[in-house]
């Protein structure tokens, strides 16, 4: 066990609605969606038409750049609708599930003796290759590349995130299989970061064939990008892959059973969730399947696939993302508040700033909503951002470089090391209400375009 | 109220009857109500702090200095004229008569320009001027002609801020620019017929310069103990250290009382708005230069006198810490603060022409803050590069 890395900076957002450690129901999917927008920079090629029959594991989309990378259907059923957005951008492929699920069988052979090439082609064929995220930029992993190492964060510090110890308590066998397979794709080994609080008691601690690290601290200590920054920073020319425990479990299941089985425990959380708890569901499932968790009669709920910092607003008819094992329900804060900013106390709201008094009640949880709490301004305050970013990076300089489109500066200020999720807290605390994440997305898109 | 606003709102939106006044309407609406805007992209929840809150706390922190300044204006007036029968309310009353017009001019001129430029750019009106407008009357002599103040404010807001793109983009602290403008444009108007140190000395020595009718202002920075920074000079003026800490001395409206300023400093530090690093390092810098001067015999006042005299503390607490114009990096803040303090005292000690060095020191360091940051950031980049190589 290597030494603990203690991160002093960060912030746990005290939002109410943490999921109870129990599984309330098993969801039988009705309509599910495959969403190419879950993957950065993907140019999808549609492989099915409306009315086509698919099995769980049948290809639905392919990557135009490397056509071997397939995206497959999580259920067996019928393609009902192909949803396109502006400029005919492909948004969703909706599939109506059959009552009885049938799986395409993949020939896996003996998982232990698979060669690196066989693992690669198996993952690409089955639709699980996209679970590997390549940094810099957080894109689909390049099948030709040999990454420096593969990193996994075995815990999440994101607001209300699913508890990995609970969600994967039955999956450790699958995860071990996946780790064994993936370790053949790199020379640098599979690095697993544990939470220092229970590093020895963690289920993940029993894994073999991995390199352990431990981290302690507030969010974003559980972000894999922050962990890589402290284990082995990414420099120009490096390629590393990251994969979540959720996807490791799916890969392991494929190798053990030969099935593309994307079922998972999903945490339904947030202030607007009634009796927040876990459900057994599947990626791409519809929010309508969660109907007994909320009362949206006033249509004032925002449905987020993911956590409140980085998730996607998918709406009441939306679908869970490929990587998602959390749904957050919060109130839309489209209300005017009389003299809000001038009131000495706003006891129902949380602020990290000491200009309010919520810091005196550190254990309180708040029913947060989506109000912006102010208007957008230029950067004014300079010391609020570094307090929530435990990385040796100047976030404001990086963001300004992104705004200016200055590639050299972006490189110098560490754009290879960060993804949106790592700067999400800067966005949360920003009194000028600057959209760090979307500015960074644009910066990354520019880097990919110019450096390609 | 809300209904009324919702009713008139469409007229101010794009294409409405008063569409050209959109920013103005928005400013008033968001002054009354936190907007109903929701997050569109990125983080779905946001901290409830915004710039309005930060600015209003700054304003609150300035209130003690303002209240004391109002009283002290009257008090100095009564002293200068030997009005021994004046009670507390007489002094406050006189102070209000003097100070309220300064505020009116400062806010009306400044905010008008802010609103117009926001309108031209189509931005929301930035609340930054609430603070600048609060500071400006506190750092000018109470007797400054109002038209001069108006020009100074206009200069500071237009050339100091709006040409750079508004609050957050400016290089120099706008309040200080207003003062610098007055200082360099109207030195004679601000200091009477004679060269101003002489007039001030006479006023302090005889206590009747105002009564003699030469128009010398009774609360001018140059008339502070800074004009005669020596033990003998202070004794001649009858000023001791406690007077300076309490602030019962002549000076700019809001900068005399160490105690009132420290109350403001506590508010700023408690709320974390101002950087304690800048404040501390500025005081350290001032003390260091003060004692250096003391030991070299440039002055016979121990170093801590430099801190309590003149605008040093006011500048350190409220203006050097301006988050926009100070250094942005944490290491840079130490360097920046120290140099502000050291330069302020250096100017005082070695340049009798400009006894109040604080203004110049802060403006100069405002100018160099981006340079300091540049080197700090450069050092960080090369440190990162090295660390990665060894790893």
Interface residues (C-beta under 8 A of the other chain):
Chain A: X13 X15 X232 X233 X235 X302 X304 X308 X309 X310 X311 X313 X328 X330 X332 X333 X334 X335 X336 X337 X338 X339 X340 X341 X342 X346 X349 X350 X351 X352 X353 X354 X355 X356 X368 X369 X370 X371 X372 X373 X374 X375 X376 X377 X378 X379 X380 X381 X382 X383 X386 X392 X394 X396 X397 X412 X413 X414 X420 X424 X427 X428 X429 X430 X431 X432 X433 X435 X436 X437 X438
Chain B: X1 X2 X26 X30 X32 X33 X34 X35 X36 X37 X38 X39 X41 X42 X43 X44 X45 X46 X47 X48 X49 X50 X51 X52 X53 X54 X56 X57 X124 X126 X128 X165 X166 X167 X168 X169 X270 X271 X272 X273 X275 X323 X324 X326 X328 X329 X330 X377 X380 X381 X383 X384 X387 X388 X391
